[in-house]
Amino acid sequence: MSSTNDGQHFFVSGGHDYGPGTDLHIYQPKTQQWQIIPLSLQRSNTDVSYLKGKVFVAGGTTNSVDKFRIDIYDMATRTSSVKLFGDNQYVHRVFSAILEDRYLLLNDESYFYLYDSQTDRWETIDIPLSKRVTATDMVGVGTKVYLNDLHDYPALKVFDFKTREWTTLNAERQEAHIILMAVGDSIYFSGNRSFDALDHIDVLDTKTGLWSKIIHPGKRAFYEMAFEPKSKSLIVTGGRTAEIDAWGNPYLKMSDDLLTYNLQTKAWQQGKIKQIRHAHTTQVVGDQFIIFGGESIFNGYPATLPMEVYTLNYQQVAN
């Protein structure tokens, strides 16, 4: 499942990694109305991006072979179109990055697909075999994208889309985190997916190359994190926290934690969401914080979880 927003709408698509496919769903917090935009082919595990009035639903998993499929919905004209690139495969794992507020770059392991919003043109960039990455995530800073590399751990592969040059950064400081989020010149590594829960978020300053840590309350894994730009805060929800059972054995407990960290004051505030969950998605849309989807049991298909919407008062997150 993947989501994004344009400041007024919440966009989500993808569903469970290997569950049934979904269309594009659009929610407007101001009116509390949903809209469903049919895709050219329903699929799961897609990536959703927004750039200059258009929503892009890319890649994903289907029950049959397919090319790299990009469904494009134009918010102004309310029309849909589709682009097909690359090779026929069952699974197209995809990550996206917005660069210079003009370009969308999509990664499909063997290729980059670059969209220029000013010219409305696409370009296919072949990735050399030696540079291909089985990534866990990708983010953009300036003209560069940073990819976690599962096959060359602990390394970050860096691609400059302007010069077309590749470099590699040592990322041993980021341990087992697999989710990347760019804020300004910094990349935040979070959402550890191993059963070795961590007590911190790793931060890379891409200008200086220096690493730092943000220590959070308790050890945790499988959580989701969003950024609230007005208060410059990180918002951590759900996941699993490290606990000790009655026999003294460690285990990971499903969490309903809601943690906010102000990057300026460097202070945490703690609260609770209504439903324990992980594998969900979150977005800040205007002054609304949206929690959508996920599972309330581990490695299973639970009943549908209700969406949670909170109003941000910039002192704390309140329902």
C-alpha positions as CSV (number, residue, x, y, z in Angstrom):
1,M,0.0,0.0,0.0
2,S,1.2,3.5,-0.9
3,S,-0.2,6.9,-0.3
4,T,0.6,10.6,-0.9
5,N,-1.2,13.9,-0.9
6,D,-1.4,17.3,-2.6
7,G,-2.2,19.3,0.6
8,Q,-5.9,19.0,0.0
9,H,-6.5,15.4,-1.0
10,F,-5.3,12.0,0.3
11,F,-4.4,9.5,-2.4
12,V,-4.0,5.8,-1.7
13,S,-3.7,2.6,-3.7
14,G,-2.1,-0.8,-3.7
15,G,-3.6,-2.9,-0.9
16,H,-1.8,-5.8,0.7
17,D,1.5,-6.8,-1.0
18,Y,0.2,-10.0,-2.4
19,G,-3.5,-9.5,-1.8
20,P,-6.2,-8.4,-4.3
21,G,-5.5,-5.4,-6.4
22,T,-7.2,-2.0,-5.8
23,D,-8.0,1.1,-7.8
24,L,-6.9,4.7,-6.9
25,H,-8.9,6.0,-3.9
26,I,-9.0,9.8,-3.2
27,Y,-10.2,11.3,0.0
28,Q,-10.9,15.0,0.7
29,P,-10.8,15.7,4.4
30,K,-12.6,19.0,4.0
31,T,-15.7,17.4,2.6
32,Q,-15.1,13.9,4.1
33,Q,-15.9,12.4,0.7
34,W,-14.2,9.5,-1.2
35,Q,-13.7,9.1,-4.9
36,I,-12.6,6.0,-6.7
37,I,-10.7,6.2,-9.9
38,P,-10.6,2.9,-11.8
39,L,-7.1,1.8,-12.9
40,S,-6.4,0.3,-16.3
41,L,-5.4,-2.8,-14.3
42,Q,-6.0,-3.4,-10.6
43,R,-2.9,-4.4,-8.8
44,S,-1.3,-4.6,-5.3
45,N,2.0,-3.2,-4.0
46,T,1.9,-0.1,-6.2
47,D,3.6,3.2,-5.7
48,V,1.5,6.4,-5.6
49,S,3.1,9.8,-6.4
50,Y,1.7,13.3,-7.0
51,L,3.3,16.0,-9.1
52,K,1.9,19.2,-10.6
53,G,-1.8,18.2,-10.6
54,K,-1.3,14.6,-11.6
55,V,-1.4,11.4,-9.6
56,F,0.8,8.5,-10.7
57,V,0.0,4.9,-9.7
58,A,3.0,2.8,-10.9
59,G,4.2,-0.8,-10.9
60,G,2.7,-3.4,-8.6
61,T,1.8,-7.0,-8.5
62,T,-0.7,-8.9,-10.7
63,N,-1.7,-12.5,-11.3
64,S,-0.3,-12.3,-14.8
65,V,2.7,-10.9,-16.6
66,D,2.6,-7.3,-17.4
67,K,4.8,-4.5,-18.4
68,F,5.7,-1.7,-16.1
69,R,2.4,0.1,-15.9
70,I,1.8,3.7,-14.9
71,D,-1.7,4.9,-14.5
72,I,-2.0,8.7,-14.6
73,Y,-4.9,10.7,-13.3
74,D,-5.2,14.4,-14.1
75,M,-6.9,16.2,-11.2
76,A,-7.8,19.3,-13.4
77,T,-9.3,17.5,-16.4
78,R,-10.5,14.4,-14.4
79,T,-9.1,12.1,-17.1
80,S,-7.0,9.0,-16.9
81,S,-4.2,7.7,-19.1
82,V,-1.7,4.9,-19.0
83,K,2.0,4.4,-19.9
84,L,3.6,1.0,-20.4
85,F,7.4,0.5,-20.2
86,G,10.0,-2.2,-19.8
87,D,9.7,-5.9,-19.6
88,N,6.9,-8.3,-18.9
89,Q,7.0,-9.5,-15.3
90,Y,4.7,-10.8,-12.6
91,V,6.1,-8.3,-10.0
92,H,7.2,-4.7,-10.6
93,R,8.5,-3.4,-7.3
94,V,8.7,0.3,-7.6
95,F,9.9,3.3,-5.7
96,S,9.5,7.0,-6.6
97,A,11.1,10.3,-5.9
98,I,10.2,13.9,-6.8
99,L,13.2,15.9,-7.9
100,E,13.5,19.7,-8.2
101,D,9.7,20.0,-7.9
102,R,9.7,19.2,-11.6
103,Y,10.7,15.6,-12.3
104,L,9.3,12.2,-11.2
105,L,11.8,9.4,-11.1
106,L,10.5,5.8,-10.9
107,N,12.7,2.8,-10.2
108,D,12.0,-0.7,-11.6
109,E,15.3,-2.4,-10.7
110,S,16.5,-2.6,-14.3
111,Y,15.4,0.9,-15.4
112,F,14.6,4.4,-14.2
113,Y,11.6,6.1,-15.8
114,L,11.9,9.9,-15.7
115,Y,8.9,12.2,-16.2
116,D,9.4,15.9,-16.9
117,S,6.3,17.8,-15.8
118,Q,7.2,20.9,-17.9
119,T,7.6,19.1,-21.2
120,D,5.1,16.2,-20.4
121,R,7.7,13.7,-21.7
122,W,9.0,10.4,-20.4
123,E,12.6,9.0,-20.7
124,T,13.8,5.5,-20.0
125,I,17.2,5.3,-18.3
126,D,18.8,1.8,-18.4
127,I,20.5,0.9,-15.2
128,P,23.8,-1.0,-15.7
129,L,23.8,-4.5,-14.4
130,S,26.5,-3.7,-11.9
131,K,24.4,-0.8,-10.5
132,R,21.0,-2.6,-10.2
133,V,19.6,-2.5,-6.7
134,T,17.1,-4.7,-4.9
135,A,16.0,-1.7,-2.9
136,T,13.8,-1.3,0.2
137,D,13.1,2.3,-0.5
138,M,14.2,5.4,-2.5
139,V,14.2,9.1,-1.8
140,G,15.3,12.2,-3.7
141,V,17.5,15.1,-2.4
142,G,18.4,17.8,-5.0
143,T,19.3,16.0,-8.2
144,K,20.2,12.7,-6.5
145,V,18.2,9.7,-5.5
146,Y,19.3,7.4,-2.6
147,L,18.5,3.7,-2.6
148,N,18.8,1.2,0.2
149,D,20.6,-1.9,-1.3
150,L,19.7,-5.3,0.1
151,H,22.4,-7.1,-1.9
152,D,25.2,-4.8,-0.8
153,Y,24.4,-4.1,2.8
154,P,25.2,-1.7,4.4
155,A,25.3,0.5,1.4
156,L,23.4,3.3,-0.1
157,K,23.5,3.6,-3.9
158,V,23.3,7.2,-5.1
159,F,22.2,8.2,-8.6
160,D,22.5,11.8,-10.0
161,F,19.9,12.0,-12.7
162,K,21.5,15.1,-14.2
163,T,25.0,13.8,-14.5
164,R,23.9,10.1,-14.7
165,E,26.7,9.2,-12.3
166,W,26.5,6.5,-9.6
167,T,28.2,6.6,-6.2
168,T,28.0,4.4,-3.1
169,L,27.8,5.6,0.5
170,N,28.6,3.4,3.5
171,A,25.4,3.1,5.5
172,E,26.4,0.9,8.4
173,R,25.2,3.5,10.8
174,Q,21.5,3.0,9.7
175,E,21.4,-0.7,10.9
176,A,18.2,-2.5,9.9
177,H,15.9,0.4,8.9
178,I,14.3,0.1,5.5
179,I,12.1,3.1,5.1
180,L,13.7,6.4,3.9
181,M,12.1,9.9,4.2
182,A,13.8,13.1,2.9
183,V,13.3,16.3,4.8
184,G,15.4,19.2,3.4
185,D,18.9,17.9,3.0
186,S,18.5,15.1,5.6
187,I,17.3,11.5,5.1
188,Y,15.5,9.8,8.0
189,F,15.9,6.0,8.2
190,S,13.0,4.4,10.1
191,G,10.5,1.5,10.1
192,N,12.9,-1.3,11.0
193,R,11.3,-4.6,9.6
194,S,13.5,-7.1,11.5
195,F,12.5,-8.7,14.9
196,D,15.5,-6.9,16.5
197,A,13.6,-3.8,17.5
198,L,15.6,-0.6,17.7
199,D,15.4,2.5,20.0
200,H,16.2,5.1,17.4
201,I,15.8,6.7,14.0
202,D,19.0,7.2,12.0
203,V,19.6,10.5,10.2
204,L,22.0,11.2,7.3
205,D,22.9,14.8,6.5
206,T,23.5,14.5,2.7
207,K,25.5,17.8,2.6
208,T,28.1,16.9,5.3
209,G,27.8,13.1,5.1
210,L,27.5,13.0,8.9
211,W,25.2,10.5,10.7
212,S,23.2,11.1,13.9
213,K,20.4,9.4,15.9
214,I,17.1,10.4,17.3
215,I,16.3,8.2,20.3
216,H,12.6,7.4,20.6
217,P,10.6,6.1,23.6
218,G,11.1,2.3,23.7
219,K,12.4,-0.2,21.2
220,R,10.1,-0.7,18.2
221,A,9.8,-2.1,14.7
222,F,7.3,-2.2,11.8
223,Y,6.0,1.3,12.5
224,E,5.0,4.1,10.1
225,M,6.4,7.6,10.1
226,A,5.2,10.9,8.5
227,F,6.4,14.4,8.5
228,E,4.3,17.5,9.5
229,P,5.9,20.5,7.7
230,K,4.3,23.4,9.6
231,S,5.6,22.3,13.1
232,K,8.5,20.4,11.5
233,S,7.6,17.3,13.4
234,L,7.9,13.5,12.8
235,I,4.8,11.5,13.6
236,V,5.3,7.8,14.5
237,T,2.4,5.4,14.7
238,G,1.7,1.8,15.4
239,G,4.1,-1.0,14.7
240,R,5.4,-3.4,17.4
241,T,7.2,-2.6,20.6
242,A,9.7,-4.7,22.4
243,E,8.3,-6.3,25.6
244,I,9.1,-9.1,28.1
245,D,6.5,-11.8,28.7
246,A,5.6,-13.4,32.1
247,W,8.4,-16.0,31.6
248,G,11.0,-13.4,30.9
249,N,11.1,-14.0,27.1
250,P,11.3,-11.0,24.7
251,Y,8.5,-10.5,22.1
252,L,7.1,-7.8,19.9
253,K,3.7,-6.5,20.9
254,M,1.3,-4.8,18.5
255,S,1.2,-1.1,19.3
256,D,-1.3,1.8,19.3
257,D,1.4,4.3,20.1
258,L,1.3,7.8,18.6
259,L,4.6,9.7,19.0
260,T,5.5,13.1,17.7
261,Y,9.0,14.5,17.6
262,N,9.7,18.2,17.0
263,L,12.9,18.6,15.0
264,Q,13.4,22.1,16.4
265,T,12.8,21.5,20.2
266,K,14.0,17.9,19.9
267,A,11.2,16.8,22.3
268,W,8.9,13.8,22.1
269,Q,5.2,13.8,22.9
270,Q,3.3,10.6,23.4
271,G,-0.3,9.7,22.8
272,K,-2.5,6.8,21.5
273,I,-4.3,6.0,18.3
274,K,-7.7,4.2,18.4
275,Q,-6.6,0.9,16.8
276,I,-3.4,-1.2,17.1
277,R,-2.0,-1.6,13.6
278,H,1.1,-2.0,11.5
279,A,1.7,-2.1,7.7
280,H,-0.5,1.0,7.4
281,T,0.1,4.3,5.7
282,T,-0.1,7.8,7.0
283,Q,-0.2,11.3,5.5
284,V,-0.5,14.9,6.7
285,V,-3.1,16.7,4.6
286,G,-3.4,20.3,5.5
287,D,-4.1,20.3,9.2
288,Q,-5.4,16.7,9.2
289,F,-3.4,13.6,10.0
290,I,-4.7,10.5,8.3
291,I,-4.0,6.8,9.3
292,F,-5.2,4.3,6.7
293,G,-5.2,0.5,6.4
294,G,-2.8,-1.9,7.9
295,E,-3.1,-5.1,9.9
296,S,-4.1,-5.6,13.6
297,I,-2.6,-9.1,13.7
298,F,0.9,-10.1,12.5
299,N,1.2,-11.8,9.1
300,G,-2.5,-12.2,8.5
301,Y,-5.6,-10.7,6.8
302,P,-7.7,-9.0,9.5
303,A,-11.0,-7.4,9.2
304,T,-10.9,-4.0,7.6
305,L,-9.4,-1.4,9.9
306,P,-11.2,1.9,10.1
307,M,-9.5,5.0,8.9
308,E,-8.4,7.5,11.6
309,V,-8.4,11.2,11.1
310,Y,-6.9,13.6,13.6
311,T,-6.7,17.4,13.7
312,L,-3.3,18.9,14.3
313,N,-3.1,21.7,16.8
314,Y,0.7,22.0,16.6
315,Q,1.1,21.6,20.3
316,Q,0.0,17.9,20.3
317,V,-1.9,15.6,18.1
318,A,-5.5,15.6,19.3
319,N,-8.6,13.8,18.1
